Amino acid sequence: MTSTVLDQFVTRSRRLYSLPAVAMRVVELTNQPAVDTQALKECIENDPALTTKILRVVNSSLFGLSRQVTDLNQALALIGTKPLKLLVLGFSLPKELLSGVEADVLHRYWRRTVIKAVAARELAESIWRIPGDDAFIAGLLQDLGTLVLIQDLGDTYLAFLDRIYRDGGDLLALEKGTLGFDHAALSSRLLEHWGLPTSIVRDVGRPFDVEMLTALPEREQVVPEILHMADLVAEFLTRGHASLLNELIKVGGRYQGVSIEAIEPLIGSLEIKVPQLADVLSLSLPNETAYSTILMQAYAQICEAAESASIDLLRDQHAEDNAEARDFSAMLEQTRSLQGEIGQYTESRNGSGSRGYYLRRDTPVATDASLEYEHNYGSAKTLQHVSAPALLGSVEAAVKACRQARHGLSLAILELDHCETLASRISAAQVSHTIGRLQSIMHAIVVDDGRLMQVADYRFAAIFEGCDRQPAVEMARQLVRCVRQWSTEQTAIQGHAISLSAGVATLAMPPKNFPCQELIDAAERCLHGVQLSGGDSVKSIDIY
């Protein structure tokens, strides 16, 4: 039944969607073991529009030539046989496949296709260390079947695509479950009809199944594995879901040991090369979020999820095994450190001039289990009160040091939310316990990265030298999150909730004779703004 339905679509596609004669002849000539370059030149010259497009490609930024090329012979020599084939195919898709398709549908198709094709080439060359032409061609053509299904099934299939794009899901699996075959299988059969090499026809039709692909003979694994990863890259960059980044890393790990560190340079290269290919193919893609921004947002989402899961595991395991709980504590610390690095990376991408301040990887994490560990071994810290003049003196000393070192300075002012109400509802002993634990949480996070002081019964200050705005804000957010988490665990026992507000002021480059009280006042204004908004958050400002 499945074969019959697919055969019906293929028969119709062969009748309706044939390559233009020149493109078919180019494919035929480039498939020969010894390519007749003169015959190839004469064939392309029969299509003046195609000739113009090829010359435009050679003179584009993709080739970076120092002089203009106006001769087709030179152009063909510079491009090479396989890139020529893929460009001809890109320029020569049957008009019937594209006619009547709404602009936003085509934009989505081309945006995803161009990302996938470029990603396939980059993966082949940077991860697999092989020439990327075959993977590029396969990536450019693998989703042609979606255009066939749009033409043949119309609004029903478009609604199906919209739902998957909006709600998520595995398109190929859902197609197979609904139609009995997927669009990649249809693409493969259409490419076979067009006379593309057997290897590309076979690779395009392979399912994205890790177990099946890794079981293939080694020489048949490579391009299908690259296509699987390239498809996930395209899906991630067009939809931006952190779960897709997780899947990309998981699949890449199985195929080539790809880690998260390898993803960033890949995404960076696509940010440059995708627009170049779109320009070469005369495609007008819609404005979109920068790929690096999508990646950083997904990193942040992954870290938030990992932090939440680590806290849950830490709490569950602590009662059974303190050693295992401390392992989870270390994992939680790593996720929080990564969050700080993400913030720093984002800041640097925005041209902030940050000097590379990161959260320390050896900073202990102040979860309930680590606090208990401190209690058992006597490592909890008690902070001494400092007066307002003493705080000002500390800020003045930090400003002087940062001005001499020519780097930034951040000040965080933190205060327990609704402290008067809290003091009226709990006993003095509970207040003392709460402040003691709050001090331990803050010390555990700030230790060695800043100077922490208590400036009032419920108020604290942290001075971070050599720290620009983004990492300082992330440090304050860690404090707020840890207090919130500890409060969640304590509420069931003591019946009161606790939260923290923070205001952060940053002086990017302290000038001579800077009035240091302004930094304190700015941080306090931010703190007041958080408290007016309900607390349990962070606000920040740059001082110039």
C-alpha positions, 0 to 999 in steps of 0.5 A, a space after each residue: 500500500 505504502 509503495 503504491 501511494 509513493 509510486 503514484 506521487 512519483 509518477 505524477 512528479 516525473 510528469 509535472 516536474 522535470 528539470 529544464 533541458 539545459 540543467 538536465 544536460 549539465 547533470 548528464 555531462 558532469 556525471 561522466 567520469 571524464 567531463 567534456 568541458 567544451 561540451 559543458 561550456 557550449 551547453 550552458 551558453 545556450 541559456 544566457 540567463 544561466 551564464 549570467 548567474 554563474 558569472 555572478 557567483 564566481 565574482 561574488 564574495 564566496 570566491 573572493 577573487 581579486 579581479 572580475 571574471 567575464 569569461 565562462 571558461 575561466 568561471 567553469 575552471 574556478 568553480 569546479 564540476 560538483 559546485 557547478 552542478 549544484 548551482 545549476 540545480 539551485 538556479 534551475 528548479 522546475 517552475 511548476 514546483 514553485 508556482 502558486 506557493 505563497 511568499 511566506 511559505 517559500 521564505 520558510 522553505 528557502 530559509 531552512 534549505 539554505 541553512 541546511 545546505 551550508 550547514 551540511 558543507 560546514 559539517 563535512 569540512 570541519 567535523 568529518 574533514 572531507 570535501 563538502 560538495 556532495 553533502 551540500 548538493 544533498 542538503 540543497 535538494 533533500 526537502 524538494 519533496 515538501 514542495 511536491 506535497 504542497 503542490 499536490 496536497 495543497 492547504 491540507 499539507 500546508 496546515 499540517 506543516 504550520 502545526 508542526 512548525 508552531 507546536 513542534 514534532 518530527 516532520 519526517 516521522 509524522 509524514 510517514 505515519 500519515 502518508 506512509 512515506 516521508 518527503 525525503 523518500 519522495 525527493 530521492 525518487 525525483 532526483 533519481 528521475 533527474 539523473 543525479 548520481 546514485 550515491 546522492 539519490 541513496 543518501 537523500 532518502 536515508 531515514 534520520 535514524 541514529 541506530 540505522 545509520 551507524 549500522 551502515 557500512 562506514 562509507 555509506 554512513 557519512 553523508 546521511 549522518 551529515 544530513 541528519 545533523 544539518 537538518 537539526 541545525 536548520 530546525 534549531 535556527 529556524 525555530 530556536 527551541 533549546 530542545 533541538 540544540 540538545 538533540 543536535 548535541 546528542 546526535 552529533 555525539 553519537 556520530 562524531 563525538 561532537 560536543 557543545 564547544 564545536 557548535 558555536 564556531 559552526 553557528 558562527 560560520 553559518 551567520 556569515 555564509 548563509 546570507 552569501 549563498 542566499 545572495 548567490 541564488 538571488 533569494 530574498 530571505 526575511 530579516 531574522 534573529 542573529 544565529 549567535 543570539 539564538 544559540 545564546 538564548 538556547 544555552 541559557 534555557 538549557 542551563 536553567 533546565 539543568 540547574 532546576 534538575 540538579 537542585 531537584 536531584 540534589 535535594 532528593 539524594 542528600 537524605 540518602 547519600 551526602 557524597 552523591 549529593 555533593 556530586 550533584 552540587 558540583 554539577 549545579 555549580 557548573 551549570 551556574 558557571 556556564 550561565 555566567 559565561 553565556 552572559 559574558 559571551 553575549 555581552 562581548 558579542 554586543 561590543 561591550 568591551 568586557 575584560 573577560 570576567 567569568 564566574 569562578 568554577 571553584 566557587 561552592 554552591 550554596 544549596 541547602 545540602 551545601 549549607 548543611 555541609 558547612 554547618 557540619 564542618 563549621 565553614 559557614 561565614 558570619 559577616 560583620 556589619 559595616 557603617 555607611 561611611 565604611 561602605 563608601 570607603 570600600 567603594 572609594 578604594 575599589 574605584 581607585 584600584 580599578 582606575 589604575 588597572 583600567 577595568 570596570 567595577 560593579 556594586 550590588 546592593 541586596 536586601 531581604 524582601 518585606 523584612 518588616 513584615 517578616 520580622 513581625 511574623 517570626 521569632 527572634 531566633 528564626 530571624 537570626 537563623 534566617 540571616 545566618 543562612 542568608 549570609 552563608 548563601 551569599 558568601 558561598 557564591 561571592 567568595 573570592 569573586 568579590 567583597 561581601 559586607 553587611 550594611 544593615 540588619 537585612 541589607 548587604 553589599 558586594 563589590 566586584 572589581 574587574 567586573 562589567 555589568 553582565 557578569 555582575 548581574 548574573 552573580 546577583 541573579 544567582 544569589 536571588 535564585 539560591 535564596 528563593 530555592 532555600 526559601 522553598 525548602 524552608 517554607 514547609 518547615 517554618 511557614 514563611 517565604 523568603 526572597 531577595 532583591 538586588 540592585 547593580 550599578 556598574 562603572 565601566 571605566 572609573 574616571 579621575 575624581 569620580 564621586 563614589 557615592 553616585 555608584 552607591 546611590 545608583 545601586 540603591 535606586 535599582 534596588 528600590 525599583 525591584 522592591 516597588 515591582 514586588 521584589 525577588 529580582 535584579 535591576 541594573 544600570 551603567 554609570 558614565 
